[in-house]
Amino acid sequence: MRFLDEHDVRAVFDLDTAIASQRAAFTALARGEAWQPEKILGGHADDPDTVFCYASRLDRTSGPVCKFGSINPGNAGTGRPTIHAVVAVLDPDTGVPLAFMDGTALTTLRTAAASAVAVEALARKDATRLLVLGSGVQGQLHVEALHRNADYAWTGMWSPRRPSLDAAVDRMRARGFEVESVESLSDAMAEADVVVCATLATEPLFPAQALSPGATVVTLGSFERHRCEIGPDVLRASHHVVVDHEPTARQNCGPVIAAETDASEPDVLELGRVLTGVDRARGSDYDIVTYLSAGLGVQDAAAAWSIYRQAEALGAGRAVS
């Protein structure tokens, strides 16, 4: 078995590799090659923390993968990641454990990489203004990931926590990204072509009327029933609502569940079907398109096998017989 800590994972799994793995994950899901069961997600009703367990299999040539971890929103104020996890990889034929790896770095990178895949597929080709809501680890990494495939003339970041926002903007600028702190969210929303919600909000961050024509909205923090970075009004305003996996989104994504509750159940498309050309998400440059990421085990499976194969080839991590 090979053990890979956070340093080992990051050494073999950069953003470009992560983006390729996530495109493979959504494509395999759309083609019926992946096994994607329901995930375990929840916790005590009076506890803001969440326990999760994702099991999946990318395809017949790669073995089962399982990720176990927790989400602890209180970590945001301490400098620690809000997500901690471990990932196990099994042999496709024998079931023998092949690897045990840090799931925090894997999750962090694959989440931003998946958004990059979604934005490339869904956003207008002439999108030039990127707005990120949330100044944590994911907010910062999304700036980097989305700049991989597009040349944004302006990038703004907003957070209700000003000290955190200023620190994040300073870090991004030090790394060469021209990011501006946003004081007036409504003004920035009115001109943004791509809006990324990278928070753990339980109430909508903005109303649908704040969006500009043709905007693409990406939410990654609405992965539980009580988390709603956007409201049903945004789904209703969208030409299409795109999700990573329809059954998972209908079971877990707060905005989708809220829309079903108020009798405005949205029609949804799966990202993989858009990537493979089966469905088309955007009718015109004036359409609003929304993408909701529930987070899937198949994403972890694709990432974990990419990491494992690279680690085996390079001798990364620690092999234990």
Phi and psi in degrees as GROMACS dihedral restraints (atoms count N, CA, C in turn):
[ dihedral_restraints ]
;  ai    aj    ak    al  type     phi  dphi    fc
    3     4     5     6     1  -109.8    20    10
    4     5     6     7     1   129.1    20    10
    6     7     8     9     1  -102.9    20    10
    7     8     9    10     1   128.4    20    10
    9    10    11    12     1  -127.3    20    10
   10    11    12    13     1   118.9    20    10
   12    13    14    15     1   -87.2    20    10
   13    14    15    16     1  -175.4    20    10
   15    16    17    18     1   -56.5    20    10
   16    17    18    19     1   -43.9    20    10
   18    19    20    21     1   -61.6    20    10
   19    20    21    22     1   -42.5    20    10
   21    22    23    24     1   -63.7    20    10
   22    23    24    25     1   -43.3    20    10
   24    25    26    27     1   -61.4    20    10
   25    26    27    28     1   -47.2    20    10
   27    28    29    30     1   -67.2    20    10
   28    29    30    31     1   -26.9    20    10
   30    31    32    33     1   -68.3    20    10
   31    32    33    34     1   -28.1    20    10
   33    34    35    36     1  -114.4    20    10
   34    35    36    37     1    -0.9    20    10
   36    37    38    39     1  -133.1    20    10
   37    38    39    40     1    79.4    20    10
   39    40    41    42     1   -85.7    20    10
   40    41    42    43     1   179.0    20    10
   42    43    44    45     1   -63.8    20    10
   43    44    45    46     1   -39.1    20    10
   45    46    47    48     1   -64.3    20    10
   46    47    48    49     1   -41.3    20    10
   48    49    50    51     1   -65.7    20    10
   49    50    51    52     1   -39.3    20    10
   51    52    53    54     1   -63.9    20    10
   52    53    54    55     1   -42.5    20    10
   54    55    56    57     1   -61.2    20    10
   55    56    57    58     1   -43.7    20    10
   57    58    59    60     1   -62.2    20    10
   58    59    60    61     1   -39.2    20    10
   60    61    62    63     1   -66.0    20    10
   61    62    63    64     1   -37.6    20    10
   63    64    65    66     1   -74.1    20    10
   64    65    66    67     1   -34.2    20    10
   66    67    68    69     1   -63.1    20    10
   67    68    69    70     1   -39.8    20    10
   69    70    71    72     1   -65.0    20    10
   70    71    72    73     1   -38.6    20    10
   72    73    74    75     1   -62.5    20    10
   73    74    75    76     1   -50.1    20    10
   75    76    77    78     1   -68.1    20    10
   76    77    78    79     1   -35.2    20    10
   78    79    80    81     1   -67.0    20    10
   79    80    81    82     1   -43.5    20    10
   81    82    83    84     1   -63.2    20    10
   82    83    84    85     1   -37.6    20    10
   84    85    86    87     1   -64.7    20    10
   85    86    87    88     1   -43.4    20    10
   87    88    89    90     1   -66.8    20    10
   88    89    90    91     1   -32.8    20    10
   90    91    92    93     1   -86.7    20    10
   91    92    93    94     1     0.7    20    10
   93    94    95    96     1    76.9    20    10
   94    95    96    97     1    17.0    20    10
   96    97    98    99     1   -87.5    20    10
   97    98    99   100     1   -23.8    20    10
   99   100   101   102     1   -93.8    20    10
  100   101   102   103     1   153.6    20    10
  102   103   104   105     1  -106.5    20    10
  103   104   105   106     1   117.1    20    10
  105   106   107   108     1  -129.6    20    10
  106   107   108   109     1    90.2    20    10
  108   109   110   111     1   -81.0    20    10
  109   110   111   112     1   176.8    20    10
  111   112   113   114     1   -65.3    20    10
  112   113   114   115     1   149.5    20    10
  114   115   116   117     1  -101.2    20    10
  115   116   117   118     1   156.6    20    10
  117   118   119   120     1   -92.9    20    10
  118   119   120   121     1   125.9    20    10
  120   121   122   123     1  -153.3    20    10
  121   122   123   124     1   126.1    20    10
  123   124   125   126     1   161.0    20    10
  124   125   126   127     1  -159.5    20    10
  126   127   128   129     1   167.5    20    10
  127   128   129   130     1  -170.6    20    10
  129   130   131   132     1   -68.9    20    10
  130   131   132   133     1   142.9    20    10
  132   133   134   135     1   -60.5    20    10
  133   134   135   136     1   -32.1    20    10
  135   136   137   138     1   -99.1    20    10
  136   137   138   139     1    16.1    20    10
  138   139   140   141     1  -117.2    20    10
  139   140   141   142     1   126.2    20    10
  141   142   143   144     1   -72.9    20    10
  142   143   144   145     1   -12.1    20    10
  144   145   146   147     1   -81.1    20    10
  145   146   147   148     1   154.9    20    10
  147   148   149   150     1  -129.6    20    10
  148   149   150   151     1   134.9    20    10
  150   151   152   153     1  -101.4    20    10
  151   152   153   154     1   139.8    20    10
  153   154   155   156     1  -138.7    20    10
  154   155   156   157     1   154.7    20    10
  156   157   158   159     1  -145.7    20    10
  157   158   159   160     1   117.5    20    10
  159   160   161   162     1  -115.4    20    10
  160   161   162   163     1   124.9    20    10
  162   163   164   165     1  -118.5    20    10
  163   164   165   166     1   145.2    20    10
  165   166   167   168     1  -168.1    20    10
  166   167   168   169     1   173.9    20    10
  168   169   170   171     1  -146.4    20    10
  169   170   171   172     1   127.4    20    10
  171   172   173   174     1   -70.0    20    10
  172   173   174   175     1   -46.2    20    10
  174   175   176   177     1  -166.5    20    10
  175   176   177   178     1  -177.1    20    10
  177   178   179   180     1   -68.2    20    10
  178   179   180   181     1   -26.6    20    10
  180   181   182   183     1   -83.3    20    10
  181   182   183   184     1   -11.8    20    10
  183   184   185   186     1  -119.6    20    10
  184   185   186   187     1   141.3    20    10
  186   187   188   189     1   -80.4    20    10
  187   188   189   190     1   177.6    20    10
  189   190   191   192     1   -62.7    20    10
  190   191   192   193     1   147.7    20    10
  192   193   194   195     1  -131.9    20    10
  193   194   195   196     1   138.7    20    10
  195   196   197   198     1  -134.4    20    10
  196   197   198   199     1   133.4    20    10
  198   199   200   201     1  -117.3    20    10
  199   200   201   202     1   132.2    20    10
  201   202   203   204     1  -127.3    20    10
  202   203   204   205     1   134.5    20    10
  204   205   206   207     1  -173.9    20    10
  205   206   207   208     1  -165.3    20    10
  207   208   209   210     1  -145.9    20    10
  208   209   210   211     1   155.8    20    10
  210   211   212   213     1  -114.4    20    10
  211   212   213   214     1   122.7    20    10
  213   214   215   216     1  -125.8    20    10
  214   215   216   217     1    91.1    20    10
  216   217   218   219     1   -55.0    20    10
  217   218   219   220     1   -29.8    20    10
  219   220   221   222     1   -63.0    20    10
  220   221   222   223     1   -17.3    20    10
  222   223   224   225     1   -68.7    20    10
  223   224   225   226     1   -19.6    20    10
  225   226   227   228     1   -58.6    20    10
  226   227   228   229     1   -31.8    20    10
  228   229   230   231     1   -88.4    20    10
  229   230   231   232     1     1.5    20    10
  231   232   233   234     1  -111.8    20    10
  232   233   234   235     1    -5.7    20    10
  234   235   236   237     1    88.9    20    10
  235   236   237   238     1    -4.8    20    10
  237   238   239   240     1   -89.4    20    10
  238   239   240   241     1   152.4    20    10
  240   241   242   243     1   -59.5    20    10
  241   242   243   244     1   148.2    20    10
  243   244   245   246     1   -80.7    20    10
  244   245   246   247     1   -13.2    20    10
  246   247   248   249     1  -120.3    20    10
  247   248   249   250     1   129.8    20    10
  249   250   251   252     1  -128.0    20    10
  250   251   252   253     1   137.0    20    10
  252   253   254   255     1  -158.6    20    10
  253   254   255   256     1   161.7    20    10
  255   256   257   258     1  -127.7    20    10
  256   257   258   259     1   152.3    20    10
  258   259   260   261     1  -129.7    20    10
  259   260   261   262     1   133.8    20    10
  261   262   263   264     1  -112.8    20    10
  262   263   264   265     1   138.5    20    10
  264   265   266   267     1  -121.8    20    10
  265   266   267   268     1   128.9    20    10
  267   268   269   270     1  -113.1    20    10
  268   269   270   271     1   152.3    20    10
  270   271   272   273     1   -63.6    20    10
  271   272   273   274     1   138.6    20    10
  273   274   275   276     1   -67.8    20    10
  274   275   276   277     1   -24.3    20    10
  276   277   278   279     1  -104.2    20    10
  277   278   279   280     1   -40.3    20    10
  279   280   281   282     1  -102.5    20    10
  280   281   282   283     1   -19.5    20    10
  282   283   284   285     1    77.9    20    10
  283   284   285   286     1     3.3    20    10
  285   286   287   288     1   -64.2    20    10
  286   287   288   289     1   133.4    20    10
  288   289   290   291     1   -60.9    20    10
  289   290   291   292     1   127.0    20    10
  291   292   293   294     1  -103.3    20    10
  292   293   294   295     1   -34.8    20    10
  294   295   296   297     1  -153.9    20    10
  295   296   297   298     1   150.6    20    10
  297   298   299   300     1  -133.9    20    10
  298   299   300   301     1   117.8    20    10
  300   301   302   303     1  -134.5    20    10
  301   302   303   304     1   159.7    20    10
  303   304   305   306     1   -63.0    20    10
  304   305   306   307     1   125.5    20    10
  306   307   308   309     1   -94.2    20    10
  307   308   309   310     1   -10.6    20    10
  309   310   311   312     1   -71.2    20    10
  310   311   312   313     1   -50.4    20    10
  312   313   314   315     1   -64.7    20    10
  313   314   315   316     1   -40.7    20    10
  315   316   317   318     1   -58.6    20    10
  316   317   318   319     1   -49.0    20    10
  318   319   320   321     1   -64.6    20    10
  319   320   321   322     1   -43.1    20    10
  321   322   323   324     1   -58.7    20    10
  322   323   324   325     1   -47.3    20    10
  324   325   326   327     1   -73.4    20    10
  325   326   327   328     1   -42.6    20    10
  327   328   329   330     1   -70.1    20    10
  328   329   330   331     1   -28.4    20    10
  330   331   332   333     1   -66.9    20    10
  331   332   333   334     1   -48.3    20    10
  333   334   335   336     1   -66.6    20    10
  334   335   336   337     1   -37.6    20    10
  336   337   338   339     1   -63.3    20    10
  337   338   339   340     1   -40.3    20    10
  339   340   341   342     1   -63.0    20    10
  340   341   342   343     1   -39.2    20    10
  342   343   344   345     1   -64.2    20    10
  343   344   345   346     1   -37.1    20    10
  345   346   347   348     1   -63.3    20    10
  346   347   348   349     1   -40.8    20    10
  348   349   350   351     1   -63.1    20    10
  349   350   351   352     1   -44.2    20    10
  351   352   353   354     1   -64.3    20    10
  352   353   354   355     1   -45.3    20    10
  354   355   356   357     1   -65.7    20    10
  355   356   357   358     1   -40.0    20    10
  357   358   359   360     1   -60.5    20    10
  358   359   360   361     1   -36.1    20    10
  360   361   362   363     1   -82.3    20    10
  361   362   363   364     1   -29.1    20    10
  363   364   365   366     1  -108.0    20    10
  364   365   366   367     1   -29.8    20    10
  366   367   368   369     1   -76.6    20    10
  367   368   369   370     1   155.9    20    10
  369   370   371   372     1   -59.3    20    10
  370   371   372   373     1   144.2    20    10
  372   373   374   375     1   -67.6    20    10
  373   374   375   376     1   -20.6    20    10
  375   376   377   378     1  -100.6    20    10
  376   377   378   379     1    17.6    20    10
  378   379   380   381     1   -63.9    20    10
  379   380   381   382     1   128.9    20    10
  381   382   383   384     1  -127.9    20    10
  382   383   384   385     1    -8.0    20    10
  384   385   386   387     1  -123.6    20    10
  385   386   387   388     1   117.0    20    10
  387   388   389   390     1  -110.1    20    10
  388   389   390   391     1   129.4    20    10
  390   391   392   393     1  -123.0    20    10
  391   392   393   394     1   124.7    20    10
  393   394   395   396     1  -112.3    20    10
  394   395   396   397     1   123.3    20    10
  396   397   398   399     1   -99.1    20    10
  397   398   399   400     1   113.3    20    10
  399   400   401   402     1   120.4    20    10
  400   401   402   403     1   129.1    20    10
  402   403   404   405     1  -114.7    20    10
  403   404   405   406     1    15.4    20    10
  405   406   407   408     1   -80.6    20    10
  406   407   408   409     1  -163.1    20    10
  408   409   410   411     1   -57.2    20    10
  409   410   411   412     1   -46.1    20    10
  411   412   413   414     1   -69.0    20    10
  412   413   414   415     1   -38.4    20    10
  414   415   416   417     1   -59.1    20    10
  415   416   417   418     1   -45.8    20    10
  417   418   419   420     1   -66.9    20    10
  418   419   420   421     1   -43.6    20    10
  420   421   422   423     1   -68.1    20    10
  421   422   423   424     1   -30.5    20    10
  423   424   425   426     1   -66.2    20    10
  424   425   426   427     1   -33.7    20    10
  426   427   428   429     1   -58.7    20    10
  427   428   429   430     1   -49.0    20    10
  429   430   431   432     1   -65.1    20    10
  430   431   432   433     1   -45.5    20    10
  432   433   434   435     1   -64.3    20    10
  433   434   435   436     1   -43.4    20    10
  435   436   437   438     1   -73.4    20    10
  436   437   438   439     1   -24.0    20    10
  438   439   440   441     1   -75.5    20    10
  439   440   441   442     1    -9.7    20    10
  441   442   443   444     1   -64.3    20    10
  442   443   444   445     1   -37.5    20    10
  444   445   446   447     1  -113.4    20    10
  445   446   447   448     1     2.7    20    10
  447   448   449   450     1  -148.4    20    10
  448   449   450   451     1   153.2    20    10
  450   451   452   453     1  -108.7    20    10
  451   452   453   454     1    91.9    20    10
  453   454   455   456     1   -83.1    20    10
  454   455   456   457     1   130.3    20    10
  456   457   458   459     1   -75.8    20    10
  457   458   459   460     1   -23.7    20    10
  459   460   461   462     1  -144.7    20    10
  460   461   462   463     1   136.3    20    10
  462   463   464   465     1  -131.0    20    10
  463   464   465   466     1   123.4    20    10
  465   466   467   468     1  -117.2    20    10
  466   467   468   469     1   152.5    20    10
  468   469   470   471     1  -132.4    20    10
  469   470   471   472     1   136.8    20    10
  471   472   473   474     1  -129.2    20    10
  472   473   474   475     1   145.0    20    10
  474   475   476   477     1  -156.7    20    10
  475   476   477   478     1   145.1    20    10
  477   478   479   480     1   -71.1    20    10
  478   479   480   481     1   -16.2    20    10
  480   481   482   483     1   -96.7    20    10
  481   482   483   484     1    97.6    20    10
  483   484   485   486     1   -61.4    20    10
  484   485   486   487     1   -44.2    20    10
  486   487   488   489     1   -58.9    20    10
  487   488   489   490     1   -41.8    20    10
  489   490   491   492     1   -64.6    20    10
  490   491   492   493     1   -40.9    20    10
  492   493   494   495     1   -62.4    20    10
  493   494   495   496     1   -48.7    20    10
  495   496   497   498     1   -61.3    20    10
  496   497   498   499     1   -40.7    20    10
  498   499   500   501     1   -66.0    20    10
  499   500   501   502     1   -40.5    20    10
  501   502   503   504     1   -66.2    20    10
  502   503   504   505     1   -43.7    20    10
  504   505   506   507     1   -62.6    20    10
  505   506   507   508     1   -41.5    20    10
  507   508   509   510     1   -61.2    20    10
  508   509   510   511     1   -42.2    20    10
  510   511   512   513     1   -64.2    20    10
  511   512   513   514     1   -41.9    20    10
  513   514   515   516     1   -66.6    20    10
  514   515   516   517     1   -39.9    20    10
  516   517   518   519     1   -65.7    20    10
  517   518   519   520     1   -37.3    20    10
  519   520   521   522     1   -64.0    20    10
  520   521   522   523     1   -24.8    20    10
  522   523   524   525     1   -92.8    20    10
  523   524   525   526     1     4.5    20    10
  525   526   527   528     1    97.5    20    10
  526   527   528   529     1     6.9    20    10
  528   529   530   531     1   -98.6    20    10
  529   530   531   532     1   124.8    20    10
  531   532   533   534     1   -80.8    20    10
  532   533   534   535     1    88.9    20    10
  534   535   536   537     1  -111.5    20    10
  535   536   537   538     1   136.3    20    10
  537   538   539   540     1  -109.9    20    10
  538   539   540   541     1   142.5    20    10
  540   541   542   543     1   -73.9    20    10
  541   542   543   544     1   134.5    20    10
  543   544   545   546     1  -102.7    20    10
  544   545   546   547     1   122.7    20    10
  546   547   548   549     1   -95.3    20    10
  547   548   549   550     1   -44.7    20    10
  549   550   551   552     1   -99.6    20    10
  550   551   552   553     1   102.4    20    10
  552   553   554   555     1   -64.1    20    10
  553   554   555   556     1   -40.1    20    10
  555   556   557   558     1   -62.6    20    10
  556   557   558   559     1   -40.8    20    10
  558   559   560   561     1   -65.8    20    10
  559   560   561   562     1   -42.8    20    10
  561   562   563   564     1   -66.7    20    10
  562   563   564   565     1   -39.6    20    10
  564   565   566   567     1   -61.7    20    10
  565   566   567   568     1   -37.3    20    10
  567   568   569   570     1   -64.1    20    10
  568   569   570   571     1   -19.9    20    10
  570   571   572   573     1  -117.9    20    10
  571   572   573   574     1    -2.5    20    10
  573   574   575   576     1   -78.8    20    10
  574   575   576   577     1   135.5    20    10
  576   577   578   579     1   -88.8    20    10
  577   578   579   580     1   -34.3    20    10
  579   580   581   582     1  -128.9    20    10
  580   581   582   583     1   126.0    20    10
  582   583   584   585     1  -118.3    20    10
  583   584   585   586     1   118.4    20    10
  585   586   587   588     1  -107.1    20    10
  586   587   588   589     1   126.8    20    10
  588   589   590   591     1  -103.4    20    10
  589   590   591   592     1   108.5    20    10
  591   592   593   594     1  -120.4    20    10
  592   593   594   595     1    62.7    20    10
  594   595   596   597     1  -133.1    20    10
  595   596   597   598     1   179.7    20    10
  597   598   599   600     1  -115.8    20    10
  598   599   600   601     1    36.0    20    10
  600   601   602   603     1   -65.6    20    10
  601   602   603   604     1   144.2    20    10
  603   604   605   606     1  -107.5    20    10
  604   605   606   607     1    -0.7    20    10
  606   607   608   609     1  -130.7    20    10
  607   608   609   610     1   147.1    20    10
  609   610   611   612     1   -55.2    20    10
  610   611   612   613     1   139.2    20    10
  612   613   614   615     1   -83.3    20    10
  613   614   615   616     1   -21.0    20    10
  615   616   617   618     1  -160.8    20    10
  616   617   618   619     1   157.6    20    10
  618   619   620   621     1   -86.8    20    10
  619   620   621   622     1   161.3    20    10
  621   622   623   624     1   -59.9    20    10
  622   623   624   625     1   -35.5    20    10
  624   625   626   627     1   -67.8    20    10
  625   626   627   628     1   -12.5    20    10
  627   628   629   630     1   -75.5    20    10
  628   629   630   631     1   -17.5    20    10
  630   631   632   633     1   -76.8    20    10
  631   632   633   634     1   144.4    20    10
  633   634   635   636     1   -83.4    20    10
  634   635   636   637     1   153.6    20    10
  636   637   638   639     1   -57.3    20    10
  637   638   639   640     1   135.7    20    10
  639   640   641   642     1    85.5    20    10
  640   641   642   643     1     2.9    20    10
  642   643   644   645     1   -69.6    20    10
  643   644   645   646     1   150.4    20    10
  645   646   647   648     1  -113.6    20    10
  646   647   648   649     1   126.0    20    10
  648   649   650   651     1  -108.0    20    10
  649   650   651   652     1   131.6    20    10
  651   652   653   654     1  -122.3    20    10
  652   653   654   655     1   123.6    20    10
  654   655   656   657     1  -119.6    20    10
  655   656   657   658     1   132.1    20    10
  657   658   659   660     1  -121.9    20    10
  658   659   660   661     1    -4.8    20    10
  660   661   662   663     1  -100.8    20    10
  661   662   663   664     1     3.5    20    10
  663   664   665   666     1   -99.8    20    10
  664   665   666   667     1    45.7    20    10
  666   667   668   669     1   -92.9    20    10
  667   668   669   670     1    -1.7    20    10
  669   670   671   672     1  -124.0    20    10
  670   671   672   673     1   161.4    20    10
  672   673   674   675     1   -61.0    20    10
  673   674   675   676     1   -31.1    20    10
  675   676   677   678     1   -95.9    20    10
  676   677   678   679     1     0.0    20    10
  678   679   680   681     1   -99.7    20    10
  679   680   681   682     1   122.6    20    10
  681   682   683   684     1  -138.8    20    10
  682   683   684   685     1    83.3    20    10
  684   685   686   687     1   -65.6    20    10
  685   686   687   688     1   -28.0    20    10
  687   688   689   690     1  -128.8    20    10
  688   689   690   691     1   161.1    20    10
  690   691   692   693     1  -104.2    20    10
  691   692   693   694     1   174.5    20    10
  693   694   695   696     1   -57.3    20    10
  694   695   696   697     1   -25.4    20    10
  696   697   698   699     1   -63.4    20    10
  697   698   699   700     1   -34.3    20    10
  699   700   701   702     1   -68.2    20    10
  700   701   702   703     1   -38.9    20    10
  702   703   704   705     1   -65.2    20    10
  703   704   705   706     1   -40.6    20    10
  705   706   707   708     1   -66.4    20    10
  706   707   708   709     1   -32.5    20    10
  708   709   710   711     1   -78.5    20    10
  709   710   711   712     1   -10.8    20    10
  711   712   713   714     1   -85.6    20    10
  712   713   714   715     1   138.1    20    10
  714   715   716   717     1   -61.4    20    10
  715   716   717   718     1   -43.0    20    10
  717   718   719   720     1  -142.7    20    10
  718   719   720   721     1   146.3    20    10
  720   721   722   723     1  -105.8    20    10
  721   722   723   724     1   122.0    20    10
  723   724   725   726     1  -110.2    20    10
  724   725   726   727     1   138.0    20    10
  726   727   728   729     1  -129.5    20    10
  727   728   729   730     1   166.0    20    10
  729   730   731   732     1   -75.6    20    10
  730   731   732   733     1   -34.8    20    10
  732   733   734   735     1  -156.9    20    10
  733   734   735   736     1   118.4    20    10
  735   736   737   738     1   -59.8    20    10
  736   737   738   739     1   -48.8    20    10
  738   739   740   741     1   -59.9    20    10
  739   740   741   742     1   -40.1    20    10
  741   742   743   744     1   -66.8    20    10
  742   743   744   745     1   -41.7    20    10
  744   745   746   747     1   -65.2    20    10
  745   746   747   748     1   -42.0    20    10
  747   748   749   750     1   -69.1    20    10
  748   749   750   751     1   -25.9    20    10
  750   751   752   753     1   -85.8    20    10
  751   752   753   754     1   -28.0    20    10
  753   754   755   756     1  -124.7    20    10
  754   755   756   757     1   -31.9    20    10
  756   757   758   759     1   -74.9    20    10
  757   758   759   760     1   118.4    20    10
  759   760   761   762     1   -52.0    20    10
  760   761   762   763     1   -48.7    20    10
  762   763   764   765     1   -62.8    20    10
  763   764   765   766     1   -36.8    20    10
  765   766   767   768     1   -67.8    20    10
  766   767   768   769     1   -43.2    20    10
  768   769   770   771     1   -65.2    20    10
  769   770   771   772     1   -39.8    20    10
  771   772   773   774     1   -64.1    20    10
  772   773   774   775     1   -38.2    20    10
  774   775   776   777     1   -67.1    20    10
  775   776   777   778     1   -38.4    20    10
  777   778   779   780     1   -65.8    20    10
  778   779   780   781     1   -35.4    20    10
  780   781   782   783     1   -66.6    20    10
  781   782   783   784     1   -37.1    20    10
  783   784   785   786     1   -94.1    20    10
  784   785   786   787     1    23.9    20    10
  786   787   788   789     1    64.4    20    10
  787   788   789   790     1    28.7    20    10
  789   790   791   792     1  -125.4    20    10
  790   791   792   793     1    46.9    20    10
  792   793   794   795     1   -52.7    20    10
  793   794   795   796     1   121.6    20    10
  795   796   797   798     1   -82.2    20    10
  796   797   798   799     1   147.1    20    10
  798   799   800   801     1   -76.7    20    10
  799   800   801   802     1   137.8    20    10
  801   802   803   804     1  -126.6    20    10
  802   803   804   805     1   152.5    20    10
  804   805   806   807     1  -114.3    20    10
  805   806   807   808     1   151.2    20    10
  807   808   809   810     1   -94.4    20    10
  808   809   810   811     1   139.1    20    10
  810   811   812   813     1   -56.4    20    10
  811   812   813   814     1   -40.9    20    10
  813   814   815   816     1   -59.5    20    10
  814   815   816   817     1   -36.4    20    10
  816   817   818   819     1   -70.8    20    10
  817   818   819   820     1   -28.4    20    10
  819   820   821   822     1   -72.2    20    10
  820   821   822   823     1   -42.9    20    10
  822   823   824   825     1   -63.3    20    10
  823   824   825   826     1   -34.9    20    10
  825   826   827   828     1   -88.5    20    10
  826   827   828   829     1     1.9    20    10
  828   829   830   831     1    83.3    20    10
  829   830   831   832     1     6.3    20    10
  831   832   833   834     1   -72.2    20    10
  832   833   834   835     1   -41.4    20    10
  834   835   836   837     1  -119.9    20    10
  835   836   837   838     1   157.3    20    10
  837   838   839   840     1  -122.2    20    10
  838   839   840   841     1   125.5    20    10
  840   841   842   843     1   -88.3    20    10
  841   842   843   844     1   -29.2    20    10
  843   844   845   846     1  -116.4    20    10
  844   845   846   847     1   124.9    20    10
  846   847   848   849     1   -86.8    20    10
  847   848   849   850     1   -34.9    20    10
  849   850   851   852     1  -152.4    20    10
  850   851   852   853     1   171.9    20    10
  852   853   854   855     1   -70.6    20    10
  853   854   855   856     1    -9.4    20    10
  855   856   857   858     1   -97.0    20    10
  856   857   858   859     1    -4.5    20    10
  858   859   860   861     1   -76.4    20    10
  859   860   861   862     1   142.1    20    10
  861   862   863   864     1   -89.2    20    10
  862   863   864   865     1   132.3    20    10
  864   865   866   867     1  -125.3    20    10
  865   866   867   868     1   133.8    20    10
  867   868   869   870     1  -118.9    20    10
  868   869   870   871     1   134.8    20    10
  870   871   872   873     1  -118.2    20    10
  871   872   873   874     1   125.6    20    10
  873   874   875   876     1  -111.9    20    10
  874   875   876   877     1   125.1    20    10
  876   877   878   879     1  -100.6    20    10
  877   878   879   880     1   113.9    20    10
  879   880   881   882     1   -84.1    20    10
  880   881   882   883     1   -26.3    20    10
  882   883   884   885     1    86.7    20    10
  883   884   885   886     1   123.6    20    10
  885   886   887   888     1  -126.7    20    10
  886   887   888   889     1   150.3    20    10
  888   889   890   891     1   -62.9    20    10
  889   890   891   892     1   -33.7    20    10
  891   892   893   894     1   -64.6    20    10
  892   893   894   895     1   -28.7    20    10
  894   895   896   897     1   -64.3    20    10
  895   896   897   898     1   -42.7    20    10
  897   898   899   900     1   -66.8    20    10
  898   899   900   901     1   -38.9    20    10
  900   901   902   903     1   -61.8    20    10
  901   902   903   904     1   -45.4    20    10
  903   904   905   906     1   -63.7    20    10
  904   905   906   907     1   -42.5    20    10
  906   907   908   909     1   -66.5    20    10
  907   908   909   910     1   -45.2    20    10
  909   910   911   912     1   -63.6    20    10
  910   911   912   913     1   -40.7    20    10
  912   913   914   915     1   -71.2    20    10
  913   914   915   916     1   -33.2    20    10
  915   916   917   918     1   -62.9    20    10
  916   917   918   919     1   -44.0    20    10
  918   919   920   921     1   -65.2    20    10
  919   920   921   922     1   -46.3    20    10
  921   922   923   924     1   -61.1    20    10
  922   923   924   925     1   -46.6    20    10
  924   925   926   927     1   -64.9    20    10
  925   926   927   928     1   -39.3    20    10
  927   928   929   930     1   -66.2    20    10
  928   929   930   931     1   -41.8    20    10
  930   931   932   933     1   -64.1    20    10
  931   932   933   934     1   -40.1    20    10
  933   934   935   936     1   -64.0    20    10
  934   935   936   937     1   -42.1    20    10
  936   937   938   939     1   -67.2    20    10
  937   938   939   940     1   -35.9    20    10
  939   940   941   942     1  -100.5    20    10
  940   941   942   943     1    -6.2    20    10
  942   943   944   945     1    71.4    20    10
  943   944   945   946     1    28.8    20    10
  945   946   947   948     1   -77.5    20    10
  946   947   948   949     1   156.5    20    10
  948   949   950   951     1    79.7    20    10
  949   950   951   952     1  -161.8    20    10
  951   952   953   954     1  -125.7    20    10
  952   953   954   955     1   119.3    20    10
  954   955   956   957     1   -87.2    20    10
  955   956   957   958     1   130.6    20    10
  957   958   959   960     1  -123.2    20    10
  958   959   960   961     1   125.3    20    10
